Amino acid sequence: MGNQKTVALNKKARYDYELFDTFEAGLELKGTEIKSIRHGKVQLKDSYISIRDGQAYIKEMHISPYEFGNRFNHEQTRDRRLLLHKNEILKLEQATKIKGYTIVPVRIYLSHGLAKLEIALAKGKNLHDKRQSEKEKDAKREIEKAMKFKY
């Protein structure tokens, strides 16, 4: 964790889904895409992961055009291939088909100068589950507030 810089988080994923297994995936990027990611111009909000022909792809991930790029700048929301091991792709594919899980991107970060994507197997939360997690979060915040003033 010492050499990782988080670039973007998908807060909506933790709110809408219950996350189970997490995986680290590399990204196949064009030249100007990595430059935009290093400047923090990436958004994971509406993105999702699909598996097609034995390859994992992230769709609808928005990377803004590089401001100093020329006419060969990248397309903003193109499908990008994820670099995973074959057995990890098979595990993800089986979990989505058999168990009904969804694969969601959780965060994108830089590790040793390379862009990495943390993805997770997830199941959707119901409305009452979301309310319960909000109550727990508020209670935890109140306890921390009380402890802060106590000492």
Stockholm file with secondary structure:
# STOCKHOLM 1.0

chainA/1-151         MGNQKTVALNKKARYDYELFDTFEAGLELKGTEIKSIRHGKVQLKDSYISIRDGQAYIKEMHISPYEFGNRFNHEQTRDRRLLLHKNEILKLEQATKIKGYTIVPVRIYLSHGLAKLEIALAKGKNLHDKRQSEKEKDAKREIEKAMKFKY
#=GR chainA/1-151 SS CTTEEEEEECHHHHHHEEEEEEEEEEECCCHHHHHHHHTTCEECTTCEEEEETTEEEEESCEECCCTTCCTTCCCTTCCEEEECCHHHHHHHHHIIIIICCEEEEEEEEEETTEEEEEEEEEEECCHHHHHHHHHHHHHHHHHHHHHHHHC
#=GC SS_cons         CTTEEEEEECHHHHHHEEEEEEEEEEECCCHHHHHHHHTTCEECTTCEEEEETTEEEEESCEECCCTTCCTTCCCTTCCEEEECCHHHHHHHHHIIIIICCEEEEEEEEEETTEEEEEEEEEEECCHHHHHHHHHHHHHHHHHHHHHHHHC
//
